[in-house]
Amino acid sequence: MAFADDIALIKKQEATLVFAAFDEAVAFKIGSAIRDRALKEDLPIIVDIRTFDRPLFYAAMPGSNASNPDWARRKINVVRRYLGSTYRLVLEQQRPDRTFKVGEGLDIADYVLAGGGFPVTVKGAGVIGVIAVSGLPEREDHGVVVDALCAHLGIDPSGLALPPEEK
């Protein structure tokens, strides 16, 4: 089953893409790398990197729109609550309406099931923040973040990249 394989691979990404330390300089470096890629490839995205107490990097690329920051905010809230990748939750929950189950008590104005939010995990500290990308199809938003983290951490992305989505 493709979903199960993707979920297992995303869990591997989350376990592997861990920082020794994370601060403003690291956030700026990763955010700038994502921005540079977006400029080069004409990706109409926004990038929002933050710890749970404050924003550290934000960029809006040409072609992004007014709804992208709100989608990113809602993805950030999901990572903060579940301490995991939003795309993994999308695959695990399988809810086409993009909402969490009623019993979760999560307002759709503040939480969304959509890929592109990835936890910033620091060894010895756990999840301390989020890198969110919004503007592409959710699997691609997720991939942009994973590619940037692999590049920053010096990890070969070939063993961590999700395969192209099956149609």
For each residue, the residues with C-beta under 8 A, 3 or more apart:
1: 4 5
2: 5 6 166
3: 6 7 91 94
4: 1 7 8
5: 1 2 8 9
6: 2 3 9 10 91 162
7: 3 4 10 11 88 91 92
8: 4 5 11 12
9: 5 6 12 13 160 162
10: 6 7 13 14 85 87 88 91 142 162
11: 7 8 14 15 88
12: 8 9 15 16 160
13: 9 10 16 17 85 118 146 160
14: 10 11 17 84 85 88 118 119 121
15: 11 12 18
16: 12 13 155 160
17: 13 14 118 121 146 149 150 153 155 160
18: 15 121 122 123 153
19: 22 26 120 121 122 123 153
20: 122 123
21: 26 122
22: 19 26 27 51 120 122 128 129
23: 26 27
24: 27 28 56
25: 28 29
26: 19 21 22 23 29 30 152
27: 22 23 24 30 31 49 50 56 57
28: 24 25 31 32 56 57
29: 25 26 32 33 152
30: 26 27 33 34 49 57 131 148 149 152
31: 27 28 34 35 47 49 56 57 58 59 131
32: 28 29 35 36 57
33: 29 30 36 37 148 151 152
34: 30 31 37 38 45 47 59 133 144 145 148
35: 31 32 38 39 47 59 61
36: 32 33 39 40
37: 33 34 40 41 43 144 147 148
38: 34 35 41 42 43 44 45 47 59 61 144
39: 35 36 42 61
40: 36 37
41: 37 38
42: 38 39 62 63
43: 37 38 61 63 135 136 144
44: 38 61 62 63 64 65 135 136
45: 34 38 61 64 68 133 134 135 136 141 144
46: 58 59 60 61 64 68 69 72 133 134 135
47: 31 34 35 38 57 58 59 61 131 132 133
48: 55 57 58 69 72 73 76 130 131 132 133 134
49: 27 30 31 55 56 57 58 120 129 130 131 132
50: 27 54 55 56 57 76 129 130
51: 22 54 56 120 128 129
52: 80 128 129 130
53:
54: 50 51
55: 48 49 50 58
56: 24 27 28 31 49 50 51 129
57: 27 28 30 31 32 47 48 49 50
58: 31 46 47 48 49 55
59: 31 34 35 38 46 47
60: 46 64 68 69
61: 35 38 39 43 44 45 46 47 64 135
62: 42 44
63: 42 43 44 135
64: 44 45 46 60 61 68 134 135
65: 44 68 135
66: 69 70
67: 70 71
68: 45 46 60 64 65 71 72 134 135
69: 46 48 60 66 72 73 134
70: 66 67 73 74
71: 67 68 74 75 112 114 116 134
72: 46 48 68 69 75 76 116 117 132 133 134
73: 48 69 70 76 77 110 132
74: 70 71 77 78 109 110 111 112 114
75: 71 72 78 79 86 112 114 115 116 117 130 132 134
76: 48 50 72 73 79 80 117 130 132
77: 73 74 80 81 110 111
78: 74 75 81 82 86 89 111 112 113 117
79: 75 76 82 83 84 85 86 117 118 119 127 130 132
80: 52 76 77 83 130
81: 77 78 106 111
82: 78 79 89
83: 79 80 119 126 127
84: 14 79 88 89 119 127
85: 10 13 14 79 88 89 115 117 118 119 142
86: 75 78 79 89 90 112 113 114 115 116 117 118 138 142
87: 10 90 91 115 116 117 138 139 141 142
88: 7 10 11 14 84 85 91 92
89: 78 82 84 85 86 92 93 113
90: 86 87 93 94 113 114 115 138
91: 3 6 7 10 87 88 94
92: 7 88 89
93: 89 90 100 101 113
94: 3 90 91
95: 98 99 100 101 113
96:
97:
98: 95 108 112 113 114
99: 95 106 108 111 112 113
100: 93 95 104 106 111 113
101: 93 95 104
102: 105
103:
104: 100 101
105: 102
106: 81 99 100 110 111
107: 110 111
108: 98 99 111 112
109: 74
110: 73 74 77 106 107
111: 74 77 78 81 99 100 106 107 108
112: 71 74 75 78 86 98 99 108
113: 78 86 89 90 93 95 98 99 100
114: 71 74 75 86 90 98 117 134 138 141
115: 75 85 86 87 90 138 139 141 142
116: 71 72 75 86 87 132 133 134 136 138 141 142 144 145
117: 72 75 76 78 79 85 86 87 114 130 131 132
118: 13 14 17 79 85 86 130 131 132 142 145 146 149
119: 14 79 83 84 85 127 129 130
120: 19 22 49 51 127 128 129 130 131
121: 14 17 18 19 125 126 127 128
122: 18 19 20 21 22 125 126 128
123: 18 19 20
124:
125: 121 122 128
126: 83 121 122
127: 79 83 84 119 120 121
128: 22 51 52 120 121 122 125
129: 22 49 50 51 52 56 119 120
130: 48 49 50 52 75 76 79 80 117 118 119 120
131: 30 31 47 48 49 117 118 120 145 148 149
132: 47 48 49 72 73 75 76 79 116 117 118 145
133: 34 45 46 47 48 72 116 136 141 142 144 145
134: 45 46 48 64 68 69 71 72 75 114 116 141
135: 43 44 45 46 61 63 64 65 68 141
136: 43 44 45 116 133 140 141 144
137: 140 141
138: 86 87 90 114 115 116 141 142
139: 87 115 142 143 162 165
140: 136 137 143 144
141: 45 87 114 115 116 133 134 135 136 137 138 144 145
142: 10 85 86 87 115 116 118 133 138 139 145 146 162
143: 139 140 146 147 161 162
144: 34 37 38 43 45 116 133 136 140 141 147 148
145: 34 116 118 131 132 133 141 142 148 149
146: 13 17 118 142 143 149 150 157 160 161 162
147: 37 143 144 150 151 157 161
148: 30 33 34 37 131 144 145 151 152
149: 17 30 118 131 145 146 152 153 155
150: 17 146 147 153 155 156 157 160
151: 33 147 148 154 157
152: 26 29 30 33 148 149
153: 17 18 19 149 150
154: 151
155: 16 17 149 150 160
156: 150 159 160
157: 146 147 150 151 160 161
158: 161
159: 156
160: 9 12 13 16 17 146 150 155 156 157
161: 143 146 147 157 158
162: 6 9 10 139 142 143 146 165
163:
164:
165: 139 162
166: 2
167:
